Amino acid sequence: MTDTATPIGTPATDAAPASIRIGTAPDSWGVWFPDDPGQVPWQRFLDEASAAGYEWIELGPYGYLPTDPSQLSDELESRGLKLSAGTVFTGFHKGDDQFQRAWDQAVAVAGLAAALGAEHLVTIPDLWRSDATEEVLEARTLSDEQWERLGRGHDQLGKALLEEFGVHQQFHTHADSHVGTYKETVRFLEVTDPEYTNLCLDTGHFAYYGGDNLKLIAAHPDRIGYLHLKQVDTDLLFDVLKNDVPFATAVSQGIMTEPPYGTPALAPIIEAVAAINPDVFGIVEQDMYGCSVDAPGPIAERTFQHIFGSTSAARAS
């Protein structure tokens, strides 16, 4: 099977079982910031991702990996790695002036990603509660006017990304953000144009608020443009929600757990998306910020083996 793009929503017709492309990300090595002395050095991340068996990675926070396209290309190629996407942060519900902030990031991130052949940009919305300080920054819900601004801003960004870089925007629902529950996610889809804005369905973040990933995939198959694969520790989750624990604190407590010890089961999700579009990426992301630098490598190896051992709907290349 080639890596030629298939339109979202096109059923797989190959005789062999459909499969999606599986990769990993710096997040699974505890990387949240471009430069943090407690994080795994970028060279070690690349070495361990390759050793675990992955061939696809995300860029992570801009500046963590080398930002010179030639250097990054050489570093990836020497380890048999390829780039699937970059990430930017947005706050379109706050006002039209937010577009410039998003575009300034996109010029750097999408420019670098596209130079290395990546065709996706994951957009993460600003949180109502800071994941750095845990300060409550704004109301937890949006007004009708803010929802309208949110949708308009993402469509404007998605259109510009396609026209300037040939990159597709994939919106990431997130814990402690305004788009997290099933109902909020559907409303986001209703206020955005599928030509310019689709979902990076993060299986763990969606399950964090009780969302049924398979139900969403079945209801909106044409809007699933990208996957982040992770699991939530359900034994811990209800304590987190009951006690209103900030997401960053929950991460430090292990809210996102190593598969297969959490929910949702990944194999049915991978298989459901593969039946829709085999060229979707499924990027493993186990939020582990603050972990020991020695912890991620073995987990990455076990997770790779779990995914490829539990479903035929996964491929490394």
N, C-alpha and C positions, 0 to 999 in steps of 0.2 A: 504494500500500500504506500502510495506516495504522500508527500506533504502538501500536495496541491489543495488549495482552499476549496471547501465545499460550502455552498450557501447554508446559513443557519436554517434548520427546518427541513433539509433535504434528507430523506431516509437513505440509509446505507443499502446498497444493492449488491455488494460483493458476495461471492459464494462463501468466503470465509466469514467467521463472526466479526461483526463490527467492533472496532476498538478505538479508544481515544489515546491521545499522547499524554503520558504521565511525566511530570517533572517535580522539582522541589524549589525551595526559595531560602534566602538568608534568614527569614523569620523562623524556620525550623532549626536554626542554629542560635536562636536567641538574639537576633539582630533587629533592632528597632531604629537605630540612629546611625548617621553616616560615620560618626567618630565617637566611640565609647571605649575606653581602655579595658572595660570588663568584658567586652564582646569578643567572639572568636575572630581572629585576624582573617582578612578576606582570602588570603592564599590558602589557609587551612580549610575554610569553607569550600572553596573550589575543589581542593584535593579530596576532601571527604565526600562531597556530593558525587564526584566522579567515581570514587572507590565504592560507594554504595550501589552504583549501577545506573544512576540517572544520567540522561543525556541532555535534558532541558532544565534550565534554571530561569528564575526571574532576576531582575536587576537589584531588587531590594531598595533601601533608601538611597537616593541619589548621592553619590560621593563615597559610598561604602566600597563598591567595586571601582576600578579605574574608570575615569570618565573620558579618557582619550580613546576614540574608536579603534585605532590601530592596536594600541596596547591591549585593550580588553579583548579584541578579536584574537590576538595572539595567545593571550592567557587561556581563553576558552578553547580555542582549537587545540592547544597543546594537551588539553585534558579530555578531549572528545566531547565538549559541551557546546550547547547552542542556547540562544536567548529567546524566551517566549514573550516577555512583556516587561514594561516598566510601571512605575506607580507615581501618581501625583495626588495631592490633597486639595479638596474643594470646599467651598462654603457658599454656594450660590443662593441659598435661602436668605442670606444676610443682605443681599442687594446686588444691583447690576455692576457695581464697582468690583465685584469679586472675579469677574471674568479675566481682568488683567493679571491678577494674582495667579489664577490657574494657568493662563497662557504662558506666563513667564516660566513656570515650572515645566510646562509641556514642551516648550521650545528646546529646553535642555534634555529632558528625559525622553520624550518621543523622538527627538532628533538622534540621540544616542542609540535608542532601541531600534529605530528604523534603519540606522546605518549598519546594524548587525543582523538585519533581516527580520526583526520582530514585527508583528502586525497587530499588537494589542497594547492598550494602555489601561491599566486598572486605576479607577478613580475612587478614592476613599473620602467620604464626607467628614467634615469637621464634627467632633463629638460635643455633645452638650455638657459633658464632664471631662475635664482634661485627663489624658492618660499619662501625663508627666507629673502633674501636681495633685490630681484628684479633685481640683477645685470645680465646683458647679459654675458653669460659664453662662448658661442661658436656660430657658424653659425646655422641658423634655419633649414637647410636642410642637408642631408647626401650625400656624394659622393657614387659612385657605390662600391668602396672598403669598405667604412664604412657600407653600407647595407649588404655586404657579411659577414663582421665581426659580425654585429649585429645578423644575422640569425645563423651563426655558433656558436656563444657564447651561445645563448639561447638553441639551440639543445643540446649542450654539458651539460649545466646546467640541462635541462629537463631529459636527459638520466641518469645523476648522481642522481637526485632526485628520479626517479623511482627505480633505482637499490638499493640505500642506504636506502630510507625511504618509498617507495611505495606511493610517493606523486606526483600528477600531476601538472605540471607548467601551469599557466594561465596568459598570458601576457595582461597587462592593458594599452590600449591606453590612452593618457593623453594630456590635454591642456598644451601648452608651452613645449611640447616634440617633438621629431622628428617623432613620429607616432601618428597622430591625425586625419587627414582627411580620407575620404573614400579611396582615391587612395593610400595613405601611408599605410593604414591598409591592403589593398589587397596585396600590395607589401611585407609587412611583412609576410603575409601568404605564399606568393610565395617563400620566402627565408628560410622558416622553415619547419620542418618535423612534420606532425600532430601526429606522435607517441610520440613526446617529447614536443611539443609546440602548445598550442591552445590559444584561446582568453578568457580573462575576459572582456566581452563586457560591458563597462560602458556606460549606455544609455545617461547620461548627458554629459560626456566628448565627446562622439561620436557626439552628436547633437551640441556641442559647435562649431564645424567647419562645420556644415551643413550636417553631415552624416545621412543617412536614415537607422535606426536600422533594420527595417523590411526587407529592400532590402538586407542588408548584411547577415541577418539570412537566407533568402531564397537562396541567392547565395552561401553561405558557411555553410550549416547546420552542417556539420561534424566538424567545427572548433570552435563552440560555446561551450566552456567547463564550463563557469561560467558567472554570471551576477552581475553587480553592478547596482542597480536601483536608478536613480535620474533624476531630471528634471532641465532644464535650463529656466531662466527667459528671454523670447525672447524680451521683451520690453527693457531690459538692454543689451542683448547680442550684438546687432548691434552697440551700443555706445562703448562697450568694444572692439569689433573688429576694428571699425573705428578709435578709438583713441589709439589702441595698448596698452590697459591697461593690466598690468601683471596679471597673473592668481590669485596670492595671493590677490592682491588689489580687483579684481573682486569678489572673495569669500567674502571679508569683506563688499562689496557692496550688497551682496545677489544674486550673479549670479546663484547659485544653490538654487532653491526655493522649498518650500513645495508642494508636490502633493495635488491636481491636478492643480495647478496654473501655471505650465510651460509646456514644451515640452521635450520629446515625451510622448504621452499617454502610460502608463505602461501596462494596461490590454492586448492590442494586442500583445505586446512583450512577456509578460509572457505566453500567450496562444500559440504563435508561437513556443516558445522554448519548452513548455510542450509537444507539438505534436511531437517534435524531440526526446527529452529525459526527462522524468519526474523526473529524479534524479539530474538535474542541480540545483544549488543553485542560488537564486536571493536575493542578500544582499542589503538592503536599505542603501544608503550612500548619505546623504545630506551634502556636504561640508559646515561646519559652524564654522571653526576655528575663534576664537576671540569672540564668542557669550557669552551671559550671561549664567551662570551655570543653571539658572532656565528656560531657553528657550527650551532645547531639549526634556525634558520629555513629555510635552503636545503635541509637534509636532510628536514625535514617536508614541504616542497613536493614534493621528488622521491619521497618515500615515498608520499604521497597519489596522485601520478600513477602510480606503479608498481602500487599496489593496484587502483586503478580501471581501469588499463589491462590488467591481467593476469587479471581475473575479472569476470564479470557478476553474481556473487553478493555484491556490495557496494553499499550505498547510503549516502548522506551524511546523509539525514534520517530 
